[in-house]
Amino acid sequence: MSKPIVIVLYVAAMAAVIVGVDVAFFRERFWERLIANIGIVLLFGAFYLRFLASP
């Protein structure tokens, strides 16, 4: 697959994980939800830089 399609699918997967965690665990907790979302984005970013980014 081409690089832009992979990036779009990767961002869509990250958004799905964030929404799923928000709905499942942090529905009425703003600060916990914000911290969890930041952690998920950092985790996805680290994974992207480690395995998907070109050298």
Residue pairs with C-beta under 8 A, 6 or more apart in sequence:
6 52
10 44
10 48
10 52
14 40
14 41
14 44
17 40
17 44
18 37
18 40
18 41
21 36
21 37
21 40
22 33
22 36
22 37
25 36
26 32
26 33
26 36
